[in-house]
Amino acid sequence: MDNLIQRARGKDADAFAELIQRHMQSMYKTAWAMLGNDADVADVIQETILTCYEKLGQLKTDAYFYTWMIRVLINKCNDLLRKRSRLQLTEEPMEIPVMDDAFENAEWKEVLMALDEKYRVVVLLYYIEGLSTVDISKVLGLSESAVRSRLSRARKRLEQELE
């Protein structure tokens, strides 16, 4: 993995493409958990890839590529959410596309979307992506105790939702 990152730093497009391909599913799941709209997810992932390619030289430690990339993605999602909150609602409701992917299980979607965004992202990163609370705290810019607290609250809300 470090060799790929070194090659990508040298502007090897194939190495960078392979790095992105390895993490594409994680980016999709994280962005979808925050945005819940496939069109927005695609836009945010595209912006994240471009930003990561342009700023790969700013990555201090190769071992933190994944964490850094997810942080960039989350920032892009937050930017879009802020922009979306400033837009006026139209009279026609937006259409939400349906996916056939295994991740898109309707019950999972419904339960996950019932959580507030701050809990949803932590649950996704912890249970789906397998990040530790330390890594999640770095990605989200929170203290480790805040991450553990959000996980605990999310578990309680999920338990209530499932009952």
Backbone as ProteinMPNN parsed JSONL, in Angstrom:
{"seq_chain_A": "MDNLIQRARGKDADAFAELIQRHMQSMYKTAWAMLGNDADVADVIQETILTCYEKLGQLKTDAYFYTWMIRVLINKCNDLLRKRSRLQLTEEPMEIPVMDDAFENAEWKEVLMALDEKYRVVVLLYYIEGLSTVDISKVLGLSESAVRSRLSRARKRLEQELE", "coords_chain_A": {"N_chain_A": [[0.835, -1.192, 0.0], [1.927, 1.265, 0.828], [3.809, 1.584, -1.191], [2.167, 2.034, -3.396], [1.08, 4.503, -2.667], [3.37, 6.083, -2.632], [4.053, 5.965, -5.338], [1.793, 7.191, -6.384], [2.095, 9.724, -5.317], [4.117, 10.573, -6.9], [2.752, 11.319, -9.102], [1.745, 9.198, -10.579], [-0.743, 8.075, -12.386], [-2.043, 5.61, -12.667], [-1.389, 4.248, -10.306], [-2.621, 5.9, -8.432], [-5.275, 5.617, -9.254], [-5.681, 2.922, -8.652], [-5.429, 2.986, -5.868], [-7.683, 4.552, -5.197], [-9.695, 2.918, -6.213], [-9.541, 0.75, -4.479], [-10.666, 1.82, -2.216], [-13.167, 2.701, -2.888], [-15.74, 1.597, -2.299], [-15.93, 2.04, 0.458], [-15.881, 4.828, 0.488], [-18.278, 5.342, -0.847], [-20.214, 4.222, 0.919], [-19.831, 5.781, 3.222], [-20.347, 8.405, 2.297], [-22.98, 8.055, 1.406], [-24.273, 7.496, 3.799], [-24.22, 9.966, 4.965], [-25.483, 11.66, 3.119], [-27.58, 10.366, 1.695], [-28.493, 10.292, -0.93], [-28.012, 9.25, -4.131], [-27.117, 10.732, -6.381], [-25.97, 13.035, -5.261], [-24.018, 11.76, -3.744], [-22.373, 10.673, -5.742], [-21.375, 13.052, -6.884], [-19.967, 14.151, -4.702], [-18.048, 12.171, -4.204], [-16.595, 12.29, -6.576], [-15.539, 14.913, -6.392], [-13.994, 14.548, -4.102], [-12.076, 12.673, -4.953], [-10.712, 14.19, -6.896], [-9.719, 16.298, -5.287], [-8.088, 14.842, -3.505], [-6.194, 13.827, -5.294], [-4.998, 16.182, -6.221], [-3.951, 17.202, -3.841], [-2.352, 15.292, -2.679], [0.313, 15.45, -2.07], [0.359, 16.848, 0.296], [-0.21, 15.073, 2.269], [0.97, 13.838, 5.24], [1.813, 11.4, 6.429], [2.093, 8.298, 4.991], [0.736, 6.042, 5.913], [-1.647, 6.991, 6.863], [-3.319, 7.49, 4.756], [-5.932, 6.485, 4.081], [-7.545, 7.396, 6.242], [-7.179, 10.147, 5.964], [-8.273, 10.559, 3.402], [-10.976, 9.841, 3.857], [-11.631, 11.84, 5.657], [-11.445, 14.098, 3.991], [-13.554, 13.465, 2.276], [-15.761, 13.523, 4.067], [-15.695, 16.228, 4.758], [-16.353, 17.333, 2.266], [-18.94, 16.318, 2.005], [-20.18, 17.634, 4.169], [-19.915, 20.272, 3.267], [-21.639, 20.214, 1.054], [-24.065, 19.632, 2.361], [-24.375, 21.97, 3.871], [-24.645, 23.816, 1.793], [-26.959, 22.828, 0.628], [-28.806, 23.296, 2.666], [-29.143, 25.994, 2.485], [-30.511, 26.378, 0.169], [-33.619, 27.096, -1.439], [-36.682, 25.333, -1.057], [-38.317, 23.552, -3.646], [-41.535, 23.315, -5.361], [-41.967, 20.76, -6.34], [-41.303, 17.463, -5.261], [-38.078, 15.947, -4.763], [-36.766, 13.261, -6.704], [-35.748, 10.129, -5.518], [-33.327, 7.871, -6.321], [-33.439, 4.272, -6.617], [-31.429, 1.625, -5.477], [-29.986, -1.573, -6.276], [-28.082, -2.841, -4.84], [-26.445, -4.905, -2.344], [-25.866, -3.548, 0.006], [-27.85, -1.723, 0.069], [-30.087, -2.611, 1.399], [-33.405, -2.391, 2.345], [-34.413, -2.32, 5.007], [-32.1, -1.871, 6.511], [-31.335, 0.6, 5.492], [-33.508, 2.173, 6.291], [-33.36, 2.026, 9.109], [-30.793, 3.058, 9.546], [-31.063, 5.633, 8.47], [-32.809, 6.69, 10.274], [-31.333, 7.557, 12.352], [-29.695, 10.465, 13.728], [-27.498, 12.508, 11.788], [-24.91, 12.832, 12.953], [-24.676, 10.591, 14.553], [-25.123, 8.552, 12.734], [-22.913, 8.605, 10.957], [-20.799, 7.898, 12.662], [-21.588, 5.314, 13.442], [-21.537, 4.013, 10.96], [-18.792, 4.256, 10.252], [-17.639, 2.814, 12.339], [-18.925, 0.222, 12.54], [-19.364, -0.67, 9.869], [-17.134, 0.135, 8.316], [-15.133, -0.606, 10.018], [-13.38, 0.945, 11.536], [-11.406, 2.007, 14.319], [-12.253, 3.549, 17.493], [-10.374, 5.479, 18.012], [-9.33, 6.07, 15.452], [-11.67, 6.999, 14.233], [-12.112, 9.268, 15.747], [-9.994, 10.835, 14.867], [-10.63, 11.139, 12.144], [-13.095, 12.499, 12.239], [-12.484, 14.656, 13.787], [-13.008, 14.764, 16.508], [-13.018, 14.189, 20.097], [-11.885, 11.094, 21.517], [-13.548, 10.163, 23.522], [-15.921, 11.467, 22.904], [-16.604, 10.185, 20.539], [-17.026, 7.561, 21.491], [-19.198, 8.103, 23.14], [-21.121, 8.959, 21.275], [-21.408, 6.582, 19.843], [-22.507, 4.946, 21.814], [-24.94, 6.273, 22.338], [-26.076, 6.04, 19.822], [-26.377, 3.26, 19.622], [-28.332, 2.857, 21.597], [-30.466, 4.278, 20.468], [-30.808, 2.832, 18.116], [-31.552, 0.393, 19.177], [-34.008, 1.097, 20.344], [-35.356, 1.789, 18.011], [-35.463, -0.634, 16.668], [-37.108, -2.131, 18.243]], "CA_chain_A": [[0.0, 0.0, 0.0], [2.809, 2.435, 0.875], [4.414, 1.721, -2.508], [1.151, 2.68, -4.24], [0.972, 5.901, -2.262], [4.586, 6.745, -3.111], [3.927, 6.113, -6.791], [0.741, 8.188, -6.622], [2.689, 11.03, -5.02], [4.91, 10.902, -8.084], [1.753, 11.586, -10.15], [1.445, 7.985, -11.342], [-2.21, 8.032, -12.412], [-2.487, 4.228, -12.471], [-1.263, 3.943, -8.872], [-3.673, 6.636, -7.739], [-6.551, 4.981, -9.609], [-5.783, 1.681, -7.885], [-5.702, 3.395, -4.479], [-9.08, 4.987, -5.119], [-10.532, 1.741, -6.457], [-9.532, -0.052, -3.247], [-11.45, 2.48, -1.172], [-14.39, 3.254, -3.469], [-16.927, 1.148, -1.575], [-15.943, 2.751, 1.737], [-16.285, 6.213, 0.229], [-19.705, 5.343, -1.175], [-21.004, 3.969, 2.131], [-19.719, 6.929, 4.116], [-21.068, 9.543, 1.708], [-24.407, 7.756, 1.38], [-24.775, 7.622, 5.171], [-24.377, 11.38, 5.28], [-26.297, 12.393, 2.159], [-28.776, 9.607, 1.373], [-28.925, 10.568, -2.303], [-26.942, 8.741, -4.978], [-26.575, 11.777, -7.251], [-25.075, 13.837, -4.423], [-22.899, 10.894, -3.383], [-21.473, 10.618, -6.903], [-20.704, 14.349, -6.993], [-19.029, 14.316, -3.593], [-16.929, 11.247, -4.416], [-15.794, 12.851, -7.656], [-14.802, 16.047, -5.838], [-13.01, 14.006, -3.162], [-10.992, 12.078, -5.737], [-9.955, 15.288, -7.482], [-8.998, 16.978, -4.208], [-7.03, 13.952, -3.017], [-5.147, 13.763, -6.314], [-4.302, 17.462, -6.241], [-3.312, 17.529, -2.564], [-1.694, 14.113, -2.118], [1.614, 15.877, -1.549], [0.186, 17.396, 1.646], [-0.363, 13.967, 3.215], [2.219, 13.758, 5.988], [2.196, 10.018, 6.679], [1.429, 7.413, 4.03], [-0.125, 5.088, 6.621], [-2.919, 7.632, 7.164], [-4.005, 7.858, 3.514], [-7.367, 6.173, 4.151], [-8.161, 8.308, 7.204], [-7.134, 11.469, 5.344], [-9.219, 10.556, 2.294], [-12.322, 9.855, 4.43], [-11.824, 13.182, 6.228], [-11.734, 14.972, 2.849], [-14.91, 13.1, 1.843], [-16.715, 14.04, 5.055], [-15.731, 17.686, 4.591], [-17.115, 17.609, 1.036], [-20.354, 16.057, 2.332], [-20.652, 18.737, 5.021], [-20.06, 21.447, 2.4], [-22.871, 20.032, 0.276], [-25.201, 19.755, 3.277], [-24.527, 23.397, 4.182], [-25.168, 24.455, 0.589], [-28.335, 22.352, 0.466], [-29.675, 23.929, 3.669], [-29.375, 27.379, 2.076], [-31.36, 26.408, -1.014], [-35.065, 27.132, -1.227], [-37.368, 24.132, -1.512], [-39.207, 23.751, -4.793], [-42.841, 22.722, -5.151], [-41.927, 19.349, -6.686], [-40.358, 16.698, -4.449], [-36.968, 15.348, -5.496], [-36.829, 11.82, -6.853], [-34.604, 9.434, -4.93], [-33.158, 6.626, -7.057], [-33.369, 3.036, -5.848], [-30.286, 0.797, -5.862], [-30.183, -2.999, -6.043], [-26.896, -3.325, -4.149], [-26.717, -5.573, -1.063], [-25.812, -2.54, 1.062], [-29.054, -0.925, 0.002], [-31.189, -3.315, 2.033], [-34.382, -1.382, 2.766], [-34.496, -2.215, 6.468], [-30.854, -1.251, 6.971], [-31.429, 1.995, 5.099], [-34.502, 2.822, 7.132], [-32.837, 2.137, 10.47], [-29.648, 3.961, 9.529], [-31.527, 6.997, 8.213], [-33.548, 7.161, 11.444], [-30.36, 8.178, 13.253], [-29.166, 11.776, 13.369], [-26.285, 12.385, 10.973], [-23.705, 12.68, 13.763], [-24.634, 9.196, 15.01], [-25.087, 7.696, 11.544], [-21.544, 8.545, 10.446], [-19.99, 7.142, 13.621], [-22.0, 3.907, 13.329], [-21.037, 3.514, 9.686], [-17.336, 4.122, 10.305], [-17.261, 1.806, 13.324], [-19.431, -1.12, 12.252], [-19.251, -1.06, 8.468], [-15.76, 0.326, 7.857], [-14.225, -1.267, 10.948], [-12.402, 1.855, 12.133], [-11.413, 2.068, 15.78], [-12.729, 4.842, 18.0], [-9.248, 6.418, 17.873], [-9.295, 6.505, 14.055], [-12.871, 7.799, 13.979], [-11.905, 10.576, 16.368], [-9.108, 11.593, 13.968], [-11.356, 11.445, 10.912], [-14.167, 13.463, 12.498], [-12.001, 15.79, 14.566], [-13.645, 14.724, 17.824], [-12.27, 13.438, 21.096], [-12.252, 9.681, 21.519], [-14.698, 9.983, 24.413], [-17.111, 11.917, 22.172], [-16.935, 9.107, 19.6], [-17.619, 6.471, 22.276], [-20.497, 8.578, 23.597], [-22.042, 8.91, 20.129], [-21.674, 5.171, 19.565], [-23.409, 4.469, 22.85], [-26.264, 6.861, 22.09], [-26.594, 5.456, 18.58], [-26.823, 1.901, 19.949], [-29.601, 2.966, 22.318], [-31.501, 4.697, 19.513], [-31.046, 1.699, 17.223], [-32.304, -0.595, 19.957], [-35.384, 1.601, 20.417], [-35.927, 1.736, 16.668], [-35.688, -2.023, 16.281], [-38.145, -2.738, 19.102]], "C_chain_A": [[0.878, 1.253, 0.0], [3.473, 2.685, -0.467], [3.44, 2.414, -3.466], [1.057, 4.17, -3.931], [2.183, 6.684, -2.747], [4.517, 6.975, -4.617], [2.884, 7.175, -7.136], [1.257, 9.594, -6.335], [3.532, 11.526, -6.189], [4.041, 11.128, -9.311], [1.585, 10.406, -11.107], [-0.066, 7.786, -11.276], [-2.74, 6.624, -12.171], [-2.435, 3.837, -10.998], [-2.366, 4.65, -8.094], [-5.036, 6.003, -8.011], [-6.744, 3.683, -8.83], [-6.073, 1.968, -6.41], [-7.178, 3.757, -4.304], [-10.009, 3.788, -5.276], [-10.627, 0.872, -5.21], [-10.456, 0.519, -2.18], [-12.797, 3.004, -1.667], [-15.643, 2.852, -2.684], [-17.043, 1.858, -0.218], [-16.38, 4.204, 1.553], [-17.782, 6.286, -0.049], [-20.551, 5.195, 0.09], [-20.991, 5.177, 3.062], [-20.52, 8.109, 3.581], [-22.575, 9.286, 1.703], [-25.017, 7.908, 2.77], [-25.01, 9.086, 5.535], [-25.408, 12.065, 4.387], [-27.6, 11.694, 1.779], [-29.32, 9.822, -0.027], [-27.779, 10.192, -3.231], [-26.328, 9.792, -5.897], [-25.589, 12.651, -6.473], [-23.835, 13.039, -4.042], [-21.887, 10.844, -4.522], [-20.697, 11.921, -7.061], [-19.622, 14.508, -5.935], [-17.814, 13.39, -3.763], [-16.016, 11.778, -5.515], [-14.946, 14.025, -7.16], [-13.697, 15.575, -4.894], [-11.818, 13.428, -3.91], [-10.103, 13.17, -6.329], [-9.113, 16.001, -6.422], [-7.841, 16.128, -3.699], [-5.879, 13.875, -4.015], [-4.313, 15.043, -6.305], [-3.481, 17.713, -4.984], [-2.599, 16.348, -1.914], [-0.328, 14.453, -1.53], [1.54, 16.437, -0.14], [-0.001, 16.32, 2.705], [0.971, 13.748, 3.913], [2.721, 12.337, 6.164], [1.397, 9.099, 5.764], [0.435, 6.473, 4.703], [-1.51, 5.671, 6.906], [-3.683, 8.046, 5.912], [-5.506, 7.656, 3.622], [-8.092, 7.16, 5.067], [-8.252, 9.715, 6.621], [-8.178, 11.575, 4.243], [-10.663, 10.623, 2.818], [-12.618, 11.223, 5.052], [-12.153, 14.182, 5.122], [-13.167, 14.729, 2.374], [-15.961, 13.677, 2.785], [-16.821, 15.566, 4.956], [-16.53, 18.078, 3.349], [-18.613, 17.38, 1.275], [-20.927, 17.191, 3.173], [-20.828, 20.019, 4.218], [-21.367, 21.377, 1.613], [-24.109, 20.187, 1.162], [-25.446, 21.219, 3.659], [-25.135, 24.142, 2.992], [-26.639, 24.087, 0.395], [-29.274, 23.052, 1.448], [-29.97, 25.383, 3.321], [-30.306, 27.489, 0.872], [-32.83, 26.453, -0.619], [-35.666, 25.831, -1.74], [-38.256, 24.473, -2.697], [-40.545, 23.087, -4.492], [-42.835, 21.227, -5.42], [-40.927, 18.618, -5.795], [-39.261, 16.092, -5.325], [-37.168, 13.839, -5.582], [-35.572, 11.215, -6.258], [-34.469, 8.097, -5.638], [-33.037, 5.43, -6.117], [-32.212, 2.211, -6.372], [-30.6, -0.656, -5.54], [-29.023, -3.608, -5.256], [-27.259, -3.947, -2.806], [-26.716, -4.575, 0.093], [-27.127, -1.795, 1.147], [-30.287, -1.635, 0.556], [-32.132, -2.291, 2.664], [-34.459, -1.22, 4.278], [-33.262, -1.505, 7.023], [-30.89, 0.246, 6.688], [-32.35, 2.756, 6.04], [-33.984, 3.041, 8.551], [-31.693, 3.132, 10.523], [-30.101, 5.415, 9.348], [-32.337, 7.56, 9.382], [-32.619, 7.852, 12.442], [-30.015, 9.58, 12.778], [-27.858, 11.56, 12.626], [-25.038, 12.128, 11.82], [-23.565, 11.259, 14.304], [-24.466, 8.239, 13.829], [-23.658, 7.517, 11.028], [-20.667, 7.71, 11.371], [-20.31, 5.653, 13.53], [-21.437, 3.297, 12.052], [-19.525, 3.276, 9.742], [-16.908, 3.002, 11.244], [-17.661, 0.398, 12.885], [-19.228, -1.567, 10.808], [-17.798, -0.962, 7.987], [-14.724, -0.288, 8.797], [-13.158, -0.369, 11.55], [-12.516, 1.811, 13.657], [-11.92, 3.435, 16.224], [-11.628, 5.904, 17.899], [-9.212, 6.965, 16.446], [-10.51, 7.375, 13.713], [-12.705, 9.191, 14.57], [-10.987, 11.45, 15.506], [-9.843, 12.035, 12.715], [-12.366, 12.559, 11.144], [-13.713, 14.685, 13.289], [-12.669, 15.909, 15.921], [-12.717, 14.049, 18.816], [-12.741, 11.988, 21.049], [-13.464, 9.44, 22.423], [-15.997, 10.443, 23.738], [-17.56, 10.84, 21.181], [-17.606, 7.957, 20.348], [-19.018, 6.851, 22.761], [-21.527, 8.524, 22.467], [-22.382, 7.474, 19.756], [-22.682, 4.608, 20.558], [-24.828, 4.989, 22.623], [-26.894, 6.262, 20.829], [-27.101, 4.043, 18.829], [-28.174, 1.927, 20.648], [-30.738, 3.345, 21.368], [-31.836, 3.569, 18.539], [-31.871, 0.628, 17.918], [-33.776, -0.183, 20.059], [-36.082, 1.472, 19.067], [-36.281, 0.324, 16.254], [-36.759, -2.717, 17.119], [-39.484, -2.356, 18.674]], "O_chain_A": [[0.608, 2.198, -0.741], [3.686, 3.834, -0.856], [3.84, 3.276, -4.25], [0.964, 4.995, -4.84], [2.049, 7.813, -3.219], [4.877, 8.044, -5.109], [3.07, 7.961, -8.065], [0.899, 10.545, -7.03], [3.645, 12.727, -6.435], [4.541, 11.13, -10.436], [1.316, 10.59, -12.294], [-0.604, 7.381, -10.246], [-3.781, 6.459, -11.535], [-3.34, 3.167, -10.501], [-2.975, 4.062, -7.2], [-5.855, 5.869, -7.102], [-7.856, 3.381, -8.396], [-6.871, 1.272, -5.783], [-7.828, 3.307, -3.361], [-10.997, 3.662, -4.552], [-11.687, 0.317, -4.921], [-10.968, -0.218, -1.337], [-13.497, 3.689, -0.921], [-16.512, 3.688, -2.436], [-18.14, 2.232, 0.196], [-17.146, 4.741, 2.353], [-18.472, 7.176, 0.448], [-21.494, 5.957, 0.303], [-22.022, 5.549, 3.622], [-21.279, 8.738, 4.317], [-23.359, 10.197, 1.967], [-26.142, 8.389, 2.91], [-25.902, 9.4, 6.323], [-26.129, 12.952, 4.843], [-28.616, 12.355, 1.564], [-30.495, 9.557, -0.281], [-26.689, 10.756, -3.128], [-25.128, 9.742, -6.165], [-24.506, 12.967, -6.966], [-22.728, 13.578, -4.019], [-20.683, 10.959, -4.293], [-19.498, 11.901, -7.341], [-18.507, 14.942, -6.227], [-16.683, 13.793, -3.492], [-14.793, 11.719, -5.39], [-13.761, 14.112, -7.481], [-12.6, 16.133, -4.885], [-10.672, 13.672, -3.533], [-8.877, 13.077, -6.266], [-7.932, 16.274, -6.64], [-6.74, 16.636, -3.486], [-4.713, 13.86, -3.619], [-3.085, 14.998, -6.372], [-2.436, 18.359, -5.044], [-2.276, 16.396, -0.727], [0.125, 13.801, -0.589], [2.556, 16.496, 0.552], [0.041, 16.608, 3.901], [1.985, 13.501, 3.26], [3.922, 12.086, 6.062], [0.166, 9.124, 5.769], [-0.599, 6.146, 4.121], [-2.451, 4.92, 7.164], [-4.598, 8.866, 5.99], [-6.276, 8.558, 3.292], [-9.138, 7.696, 4.7], [-9.271, 10.392, 6.764], [-8.891, 12.575, 4.159], [-11.48, 11.374, 2.286], [-13.749, 11.705, 4.973], [-13.038, 15.021, 5.289], [-13.905, 15.676, 2.103], [-16.946, 14.26, 2.332], [-17.913, 16.125, 5.06], [-17.295, 19.042, 3.378], [-19.448, 18.152, 0.805], [-22.037, 17.656, 2.915], [-21.774, 20.773, 4.449], [-22.104, 22.359, 1.522], [-25.091, 20.807, 0.753], [-26.594, 21.654, 3.758], [-26.018, 24.983, 3.156], [-27.459, 24.935, 0.041], [-30.412, 23.366, 1.1], [-30.948, 25.948, 3.811], [-30.829, 28.565, 0.585], [-33.226, 25.911, 0.414], [-35.209, 25.287, -2.746], [-38.867, 25.54, -2.748], [-40.683, 22.382, -3.492], [-43.606, 20.489, -4.807], [-39.814, 19.104, -5.594], [-39.495, 15.765, -6.489], [-37.675, 13.216, -4.649], [-34.468, 11.72, -6.463], [-35.38, 7.271, -5.578], [-32.591, 5.559, -4.977], [-32.028, 2.104, -7.585], [-31.387, -0.94, -4.638], [-29.015, -4.819, -5.037], [-28.258, -3.57, -2.193], [-27.473, -4.731, 1.05], [-27.477, -1.285, 2.211], [-31.413, -1.282, 0.206], [-31.698, -1.428, 3.428], [-34.56, -0.098, 4.776], [-33.371, -0.645, 7.897], [-30.521, 1.058, 7.537], [-32.016, 3.839, 6.521], [-34.154, 4.119, 9.121], [-31.624, 3.957, 11.434], [-29.578, 6.317, 10.002], [-32.531, 8.772, 9.473], [-33.069, 8.638, 13.276], [-30.035, 9.861, 11.579], [-27.189, 10.544, 12.816], [-24.2, 11.304, 11.454], [-22.448, 10.778, 14.492], [-23.751, 7.241, 13.923], [-23.246, 6.404, 10.7], [-19.872, 6.897, 10.899], [-19.403, 4.821, 13.539], [-20.918, 2.181, 12.071], [-19.04, 2.223, 9.329], [-15.922, 2.314, 10.979], [-16.83, -0.509, 12.863], [-18.945, -2.739, 10.562], [-17.296, -1.872, 7.327], [-13.568, -0.469, 8.414], [-12.135, -0.861, 12.027], [-13.599, 1.601, 14.204], [-12.005, 4.365, 15.423], [-11.917, 7.087, 17.723], [-9.081, 8.172, 16.244], [-10.389, 8.366, 12.992], [-13.112, 10.18, 13.961], [-11.18, 12.663, 15.424], [-9.696, 13.174, 12.273], [-12.48, 13.469, 10.323], [-14.471, 15.642, 13.444], [-12.875, 17.012, 16.428], [-11.74, 13.411, 18.424], [-13.85, 11.694, 20.602], [-14.31, 8.601, 22.115], [-17.057, 9.866, 23.981], [-18.757, 10.614, 21.006], [-18.629, 7.437, 19.903], [-19.917, 6.011, 22.788], [-22.664, 8.099, 22.673], [-23.521, 7.181, 19.392], [-23.6, 3.88, 20.179], [-25.796, 4.233, 22.706], [-28.099, 6.013, 20.785], [-28.148, 3.663, 18.303], [-29.056, 1.126, 20.339], [-31.837, 2.797, 21.455], [-32.997, 3.371, 18.18], [-32.771, 0.034, 17.324], [-34.674, -1.006, 19.884], [-37.251, 1.093, 18.993], [-37.28, 0.102, 15.57], [-37.257, -3.776, 16.738], [-40.469, -2.774, 19.282]]}, "name": "protein", "num_of_chains": 1, "seq": "MDNLIQRARGKDADAFAELIQRHMQSMYKTAWAMLGNDADVADVIQETILTCYEKLGQLKTDAYFYTWMIRVLINKCNDLLRKRSRLQLTEEPMEIPVMDDAFENAEWKEVLMALDEKYRVVVLLYYIEGLSTVDISKVLGLSESAVRSRLSRARKRLEQELE"}
